[in-house]
Structure formats: structure tokens, C-alpha cells
Amino acid sequence: MQSQWNVFVAWADSSVLGLAVAAAIAVVLAWVAHRAGVLVLTRVTRGMPVASTVVRFVRPAARWWLMFLALQVVWQGAPDTVPMIDNIRQANSLLLLACLTWVGLRAVAGVGQGVTDQYPLNVVDNLNARRIHTQAKVLSRTVMVLVGLAGVALMLMTIPGARQFGASLLASAGVVGLVVGMAAQPVFGNLIAGLQLALAQPIRIDDVLIVQGEWGRVEAITGTYVVLAIWDQRRLIIPLRWFIENPFQNWTRSSSEIIGTVFLWVDYRLPLEPLRAEAQRLCEASPEWDGRLCKLQVTDTSEKSMQLRLLATAADSGKAWDLRCFLREGLIAFIAREHPEYLPLTRAEVRGEVRGEVGLPQPLPAPPGQPA
């Protein structure tokens, strides 16, 4: 029995068919090991949200990595007399490194997703959740870029020609290095800006910003740009470096609470106390008002009318907008209903010759042939 096995091994070592059979067996064993490992890790990490998410993310990439790892063992143990064995080993090494890079990318993405899943955004006070989402997404994308660059570098180092080309580029510190540095400046600038945004957090996911006169919410923060969802369903794409170098408004930096304003121009004779009572009644009738402030003041005057400003508070900017529209409509309706004569008027004085009482204009002359 032992002699027959030795004959089979000798035949397999010298035969391409035997090498193919060994490769097939290695793939099957790798698949079985992957299935067993997934089952064990899934059971072990059942009570750990982040670890279980990483296992779920890494599972497809790990299957291919184990297969190519098993094949690499087979190719390395194959005799050098097998046709094209060196090329097969080289190709398998590249695929093995590519799958290892894929595993690293999926693991980083799994960590970021596992962290953000524990802090949902659909809660009333999501300030801490938005902070965690921003840090997790920006940092995970930054680490993914670094892992991808490291994987590509390792793959190039396995190719002799590419390794020599990289060494020659590193050795040339002249014009080529200057051009490469200038070309890579925007990429690395955005990368560093992304780290600054993740650590300092001037903006977060779902923050309300005013950028270049546009109102919108931060929809996504990628490794190079920020997507601002404008209120009318447009999208404003802004490079990360812009937020480091330019001022902008953040309406939810420390809290989403905000003061809304309503301006009205009315006649000087309008009594303000009834209007203040109506403003208070409208605020209390609106579900968007949070009860903190409702105040009516005269803030400006002109030669024709006076300006009123109503301040009212809301829990966030969206509710503040609806509250302002509701109050504006209600106050205009109240003035038109109760004091229509005190809406803004344009006054004109008609002057003429004085007859009888002061201010009576002279009547028009009668047509020719008719008595005056």
C-alpha cells in the first residue's frame, strides 16, 4: 500500500494533471476551511456588533484569499520542470496580494459600518450620532486609501520591472519629482483636509450649512469632497479643502435649535399690543414652535412705514422655516381683517385753489356753451 502511494505521488509530482488535481483539492479544502471559519466567527461575535459586521464584510474577500493562499502552497511545492510554473507563481502572488488588499479594505469598511450602526441618525437629539458618523466615515475612507496604496505598492514590488521603475523614480529628484509632487498636491491636500475635518469636526453628517448662499444638509463626506443636499433636491459638490480655507455657516454646530425671524412693514398708526397678542396666539397654535421665544419688536422705520420683526424659536431649521411661513401668513391675515386701514399706504396730497373750506380743490371749468 505504501509503495502504491509513493508511485502515485511520483506520478503526481511529474504530471500536469496531478498538479491540477492537487490544486483542485487545495481549493476545496480552502472552501471548507472558509465555511468552518465563518460559522465559528459568526457564533463567537454574535454579541459584538462591530466584530460581527467585520466578519460579514470580510467573508466574500476572505474566501478568495484562502483559495489563492492554498494554491500558492501548491505552486510553491510544484517542481520547477512544470511548464510556465514561474509565471503561474507570479500571477498567483499578484492575485493573493490583491485579495489580501481586498480583505483589508472590507475589514476597514466593516469597522466603520459597525460603529455607525450603533448610533442611528433617526433620533430627536442626534448630535453625538452625527459626530460619530462623520469621524467613522472620514477616518475609514482615509485608512482605506492608505491600505489600497500599500496593496498596490506590494503588488508592484513583486514585479521586477515595476520595482526597478519605482527605484528609478525615487532616485530622480529633479523635474520628475517636482511634477509628481505638484500633481499629487490636490490628492494629499484633500486627504489631510479629511483628517482635519474628522478630528476638528467643523461639519458633520446631516449638518445644516449655508455655503455660497445655498442652504442644505451634509449628505455625504467622501475622501475628496462633501455632498451638500440643497433644499430643492440639487446637490452641491464641494472639495474638502474648501471647508478648511473658507468661512461658512453651520446652523447645527452645537445644537439644532434656531431662532426664526418674520419681517412686516405696516403703517405707523397700527396698534402693536393686539398684534403682539395675535403673534403669541399663533405661536402657541403652531406645533413647530418650541415655546422658548415669541417676541414682536419695531426694528426699523422709513418715511412711509415702520418695520416689525417677530422672533420665534424652533427645534431645527426645517421647523423654523414652516413656523415663519405660518406666522407671516397669520399676521397678514389678522391685519387685513382687523386693521386693513393700517396696511402700508402711499400718501399723496392734491393741491388746488382754495374755495370755501381749506383744502377744497377748484372745480373744472364748464365746457363752452354750457352754464358754469
C-alpha positions in Angstrom: 0.0 0.0 0.0 2.8 2.4 0.9 4.6 1.6 -2.4 1.5 2.3 -4.4 1.1 5.7 -2.7 4.7 6.5 -3.4 4.1 5.7 -7.1 1.0 7.9 -7.1 3.0 10.8 -5.5 5.8 10.4 -8.0 3.3 10.5 -10.8 1.6 13.5 -9.4 4.8 15.4 -8.9 5.8 14.9 -12.6 2.4 15.3 -14.2 0.5 18.5 -15.0 -2.7 16.5 -14.4 -1.6 15.6 -10.9 -0.7 19.3 -10.2 -4.2 20.3 -11.4 -5.8 17.6 -9.1 -3.7 18.9 -6.2 -4.8 22.5 -6.9 -8.5 21.4 -7.0 -8.1 19.6 -3.7 -6.5 22.7 -2.2 -9.4 24.9 -3.4 -11.9 22.5 -1.9 -10.0 22.5 1.4 -9.8 26.2 1.4 -13.6 26.5 0.8 -14.3 24.1 3.6 -11.9 26.0 5.9 -13.7 29.2 5.0 -17.1 27.8 5.7 -16.0 26.5 9.1 -14.2 29.7 10.0 -17.3 31.8 9.1 -19.6 29.6 11.2 -17.2 29.8 14.2 -16.6 33.5 13.9 -20.3 34.3 13.4 -21.1 32.4 16.6 -18.2 33.9 18.6 -19.0 37.5 17.5 -22.8 37.3 17.9 -22.8 39.6 20.9 -20.2 42.1 19.4 -21.8 44.4 16.8 -18.6 45.8 15.3 -16.8 42.4 15.1 -19.9 40.7 13.6 -20.1 43.4 11.0 -16.5 43.0 10.1 -17.0 39.2 9.7 -19.9 39.8 7.4 -18.0 42.4 5.3 -14.8 40.3 5.1 -16.5 37.0 4.3 -16.5 37.1 0.4 -13.0 38.5 0.2 -11.6 36.0 2.7 -13.0 33.1 0.6 -10.9 34.1 -2.4 -7.8 34.9 -0.3 -7.9 31.5 1.3 -8.2 29.9 -2.1 -5.3 31.7 -3.6 -3.3 31.0 -0.4 -3.9 27.3 -0.8 -3.0 27.5 -4.5 0.2 29.4 -3.6 1.2 26.5 -1.4 0.6 24.1 -4.2 2.5 26.1 -6.8 5.5 26.6 -4.5 5.6 22.9 -3.9 5.4 22.0 -7.6 8.7 21.0 -9.4 10.4 23.7 -11.5 10.1 21.4 -14.5 6.3 22.1 -14.8 5.7 24.3 -17.9 5.2 28.1 -17.1 5.3 27.4 -13.3 7.2 30.6 -12.7 4.5 32.7 -14.5 1.8 30.8 -12.6 3.5 31.6 -9.3 3.9 35.2 -10.2 0.3 35.6 -11.2 -0.9 33.8 -8.1 1.2 36.0 -5.9 -0.4 39.1 -7.5 -3.9 37.7 -7.0 -3.0 36.7 -3.5 -1.9 40.3 -2.7 -4.9 41.7 -4.4 -7.2 39.6 -2.3 -5.3 40.5 0.8 -5.8 44.2 0.0 -9.5 43.5 -0.6 -9.7 41.8 2.8 -8.1 44.9 4.4 -10.4 47.3 2.6 -13.5 45.3 3.6 -12.3 45.0 7.2 -11.9 48.8 7.5 -15.3 49.3 5.9 -16.8 46.8 8.3 -15.4 48.6 11.3 -16.8 51.9 10.1 -20.2 50.4 9.4 -20.3 48.6 12.7 -19.5 51.8 14.6 -22.1 53.9 12.8 -24.8 51.2 13.1 -24.7 51.7 16.9 -25.6 55.4 16.6 -28.7 55.8 14.4 -29.4 59.3 13.0 -33.2 59.0 13.2 -33.5 60.2 16.8 -34.5 63.5 18.2 -31.1 64.5 19.5 -28.6 63.1 17.0 -25.7 65.4 17.7 -23.5 62.7 19.1 -24.6 60.3 16.4 -23.7 62.8 13.7 -20.3 63.3 15.2 -19.6 59.5 15.3 -20.8 59.1 11.8 -18.6 61.8 10.5 -15.5 60.5 12.2 -16.1 56.9 11.3 -16.8 57.6 7.6 -13.9 60.0 7.1 -11.3 58.0 9.0 -12.4 54.7 7.4 -12.1 56.2 3.9 -8.7 57.6 4.8 -7.5 54.3 6.1 -8.9 52.5 3.0 -6.9 54.8 0.7 -3.8 54.0 2.7 -4.5 50.3 2.6 -5.2 50.5 -1.2 -1.9 52.3 -1.8 0.0 49.8 0.3 -1.6 46.9 -1.5 -0.7 48.4 -4.9 2.9 49.1 -3.8 3.3 45.5 -2.6 2.0 44.1 -5.9 4.4 46.3 -7.9 7.3 45.2 -5.7 6.7 41.6 -6.8 7.3 42.6 -10.4 11.0 43.1 -11.2 10.4 45.6 -14.0 8.0 47.7 -11.9 10.3 47.5 -8.9 13.2 48.9 -11.0 10.9 51.6 -12.4 9.9 52.7 -8.9 13.5 52.8 -7.8 14.4 55.0 -10.8 11.6 57.3 -10.0 12.7 57.6 -6.4 16.3 58.2 -7.5 15.4 61.0 -9.8 14.9 64.1 -7.6 14.7 66.5 -10.5 11.9 67.6 -12.7 10.0 64.3 -12.5 9.8 64.5 -8.7 8.6 68.1 -8.9 5.9 67.3 -11.4 4.7 64.3 -9.4 4.6 66.4 -6.3 2.6 69.1 -7.9 0.2 66.6 -9.4 -0.3 64.8 -6.1 -0.8 68.0 -4.1 -4.6 68.2 -4.5 -5.0 64.5 -3.6 -2.9 64.7 -0.5 -4.3 68.1 0.4 -7.8 66.7 0.4 -6.6 63.7 2.4 -5.1 65.9 5.0 -8.2 68.1 5.0 -10.3 65.0 5.5 -8.3 64.1 8.6 -8.7 67.7 9.9 -12.5 67.5 9.3 -12.7 64.2 11.1 -10.7 65.4 14.1 -11.9 69.0 14.5 -15.3 68.4 13.0 -16.4 71.8 11.8 -19.0 69.8 9.8 -20.7 66.5 10.4 -23.1 64.2 8.5 -26.6 65.8 8.4 -25.4 69.2 9.5 -27.3 72.2 8.1 -24.8 74.5 6.2 -25.0 77.8 4.3 -22.4 77.5 1.6 -22.1 80.3 -1.1 -25.6 81.4 -0.3 -27.1 77.8 -0.6 -29.0 76.1 2.3 -28.5 72.4 2.5 -27.7 69.4 4.6 -24.4 67.4 4.5 -25.4 64.2 2.7 -22.0 62.5 2.4 -18.4 63.1 3.2 -16.0 61.2 0.9 -12.3 61.1 0.8 -12.1 64.1 -1.6 -15.4 66.1 -1.4 -18.5 66.8 0.5 -22.0 66.4 -0.9 -24.5 69.1 0.2 -28.1 68.3 -0.4 -29.8 71.6 -1.3 -33.4 72.1 -0.2 -34.7 72.0 -3.8 -33.1 68.5 -4.4 -30.0 69.8 -6.1 -26.6 68.6 -4.9 -23.6 70.9 -4.3 -20.2 69.1 -4.6 -17.5 70.9 -2.5 -13.8 69.8 -2.2 -12.7 69.0 1.4 -10.0 71.7 1.3 -12.6 74.4 0.7 -14.0 73.9 4.2 -10.5 74.4 5.7 -9.7 77.5 3.7 -13.1 79.3 3.5 -15.7 80.5 6.1 -19.2 79.0 6.0 -22.3 78.9 8.2 -23.1 75.8 10.3 -26.6 76.0 11.8 -26.2 72.8 13.8 -22.7 73.0 15.1 -23.6 72.6 18.8 -27.4 72.4 18.6 -30.1 72.3 16.0 -32.3 74.9 17.9 -32.6 78.1 15.9 -34.4 81.5 16.0 -36.6 82.3 13.1 -37.5 85.9 12.0 -40.6 87.4 10.3 -40.5 90.9 9.0 -43.5 93.1 8.3 -43.9 96.7 7.0 -47.0 98.4 8.4 -48.4 101.9 8.9 -47.3 104.0 11.9 -50.8 104.1 13.3 -51.2 100.3 13.7 -51.7 99.4 17.4 -49.0 96.9 18.5 -50.5 95.3 21.5 -53.3 93.5 19.6 -50.7 92.3 17.1 -48.4 91.0 19.9 -51.3 89.1 21.4 -52.1 87.6 18.0 -48.4 86.6 17.4 -48.4 84.9 20.8 -51.6 83.1 20.0 -50.2 82.0 16.6 -47.0 80.7 18.1 -48.9 78.7 20.7 -51.2 77.2 18.0 -48.2 76.1 15.9 -46.7 72.6 16.5 -43.4 73.8 15.2 -42.9 76.4 18.0 -40.8 75.0 20.8 -42.0 77.5 23.5 -38.7 79.3 24.1 -39.2 82.7 22.5 -42.0 84.7 20.7 -41.3 88.4 20.6 -42.6 91.2 18.4 -40.5 94.4 18.1 -40.2 97.6 15.9 -36.8 97.3 14.3 -36.8 100.0 11.6 -38.7 103.0 10.2 -38.9 104.7 6.9 -40.6 107.8 5.6 -43.7 105.7 4.7 -44.0 102.9 7.3 -42.4 101.0 10.2 -40.8 97.6 10.2 -41.8 94.9 12.6 -39.7 91.9 13.5 -41.2 88.8 15.1 -38.7 86.4 16.7 -39.8 82.8 17.2 -37.8 79.7 18.1 -38.0 76.1 16.8 -36.2 72.8 17.3 -34.5 72.8 13.9 -34.2 74.9 10.8 -36.8 72.9 8.9 -39.4 73.5 11.6 -38.3 77.2 11.8 -39.0 77.7 8.1 -42.5 76.3 8.4 -43.1 78.3 11.6 -42.0 81.5 9.9 -44.3 81.0 6.9 -47.2 80.2 9.3 -46.7 83.3 11.4 -46.2 85.5 8.4 -49.5 84.4 6.8 -51.4 84.6 10.1 -50.2 88.2 10.9 -51.0 89.4 7.4 -54.5 87.9 7.6 -55.0 89.5 11.1 -54.0 92.9 9.9 -56.1 92.7 6.8 -59.1 91.5 8.8 -58.9 93.7 11.9 -57.0 96.8 10.8 -57.0 96.9 7.0 -56.5 100.7 7.1 -53.1 100.3 8.7 -51.5 98.3 5.9 -48.7 100.2 4.2 -50.1 103.2 2.3 -48.7 105.5 -0.3 -49.9 109.0 0.6 -50.5 111.8 -1.9 -51.6 115.4 -1.4 -53.8 117.1 -4.1 -53.3 120.8 -4.1 -55.6 123.4 -5.8 -57.1 126.9 -5.4 -58.9 127.5 -2.1 -62.7 127.8 -2.3 -64.7 128.0 0.8 -63.1 125.5 3.2 -59.4 124.9 3.2 -58.2 122.1 1.0 -61.1 122.0 -1.4 -59.8 121.9 -5.0 -61.2 124.3 -7.7 -63.8 122.5 -9.9 -63.1 122.0 -13.5 -64.3 124.7 -15.9 -67.6 124.1 -17.8 -67.4 123.2 -21.5 -68.0 126.1 -23.9 -71.7 126.9 -24.5 -72.8 125.5 -21.1 -73.5 127.4 -17.9 -70.8 127.3 -15.3 
